[in-house]
């Protein structure tokens, strides 16, 4: 599971970067559907990071709202899995608590 999440998030980041480069070149691009599928299957952090690093898809509601919502859901599920001993990631719970506190403040 650890390796999968690392690979899928790197794939998400690279896919956003590739799509941005293709958009600038006017060439064939990665479909929005495929970018969202990568986010849904565990790569939301990579896609989210790519959107902000490369300033790509920032005007599309499904990316500015949808990808963070998917990321939040994935963090929640990772937190639950960690709490029940399904994952050996001790840093997931503290990260989720910090995110929850930030959301409550706003």
C-alpha positions in Angstrom: 0.0 0.0 0.0 2.8 2.4 0.9 4.6 2.0 -2.5 1.3 2.2 -4.4 0.4 5.6 -2.8 3.9 7.0 -3.5 3.8 5.8 -7.1 0.2 7.0 -7.8 0.9 10.4 -6.4 4.1 10.8 -8.4 2.1 9.8 -11.4 -0.5 12.4 -10.6 2.1 15.1 -10.3 3.8 14.1 -13.5 0.5 13.9 -15.4 -0.4 17.5 -14.4 3.1 18.7 -15.4 2.8 16.8 -18.8 -0.6 18.2 -19.5 0.6 21.7 -18.8 3.6 21.3 -21.1 1.3 19.9 -23.8 -1.2 22.8 -23.4 1.6 25.3 -23.9 2.8 23.4 -27.0 -0.7 23.1 -28.4 -0.3 19.3 -28.6 -2.4 16.3 -27.5 -3.3 16.6 -23.8 -4.2 14.4 -20.8 -8.0 14.4 -20.5 -9.5 16.0 -17.4 -11.3 12.7 -16.8 -8.0 10.9 -16.6 -6.5 13.4 -14.2 -9.6 13.1 -12.0 -9.4 9.3 -12.1 -5.7 9.4 -10.9 -6.9 11.6 -8.1 -9.7 9.2 -7.2 -7.6 6.1 -7.1 -5.2 7.6 -4.5 -3.3 10.3 -6.3 -5.1 13.3 -5.1 -2.1 14.7 -3.2 0.0 14.5 -6.4 -2.6 16.1 -8.6 -3.3 18.8 -6.0 0.4 19.6 -5.7 0.7 19.6 -9.5 -2.2 22.0 -9.9 -0.6 24.5 -7.5 3.1 24.0 -8.5 2.4 24.4 -12.2 -0.6 26.7 -11.9 -2.6 24.4 -14.1 -6.4 23.8 -14.1 -6.8 26.6 -11.5 -10.0 28.0 -13.2 -11.8 24.7 -13.3 -14.1 24.1 -10.3 -13.7 20.4 -10.5 -10.0 20.8 -9.9 -10.1 23.7 -7.4 -12.9 22.2 -5.3 -13.1 18.6 -6.4 -9.5 17.5 -6.0 -9.1 19.0 -2.5 -12.4 17.3 -1.5 -11.0 14.0 -2.8 -7.7 14.6 -1.0 -9.6 15.3 2.2 -11.6 12.1 1.8 -8.4 10.1 1.1 -6.7 11.6 4.2 -9.8 10.7 6.2 -9.7 7.1 5.0 -6.0 6.8 5.6 -6.6 8.1 9.1 -9.3 5.5 9.7 -7.1 2.8 8.4 -4.2 3.9 10.6 -6.4 4.1 13.6 -7.6 0.5 13.0 -4.1 -0.8 12.5 -4.4 -1.4 8.8 -1.5 1.0 8.0 1.8 1.6 9.7 1.8 5.3 9.1 2.0 7.0 12.4 2.1 10.5 10.8 -1.3 10.2 9.2 -3.4 10.9 12.3 -1.4 14.1 13.3 -1.6 15.5 9.8 -5.4 14.9 9.7 -5.8 16.6 13.1 -3.9 19.7 11.8 -6.0 19.8 8.7 -9.2 19.5 10.8 -8.1 22.4 13.0 -7.4 24.6 10.0 -10.8 23.8 8.5 -12.6 24.5 11.8 -10.9 27.9 12.1 -12.2 29.0 8.7 
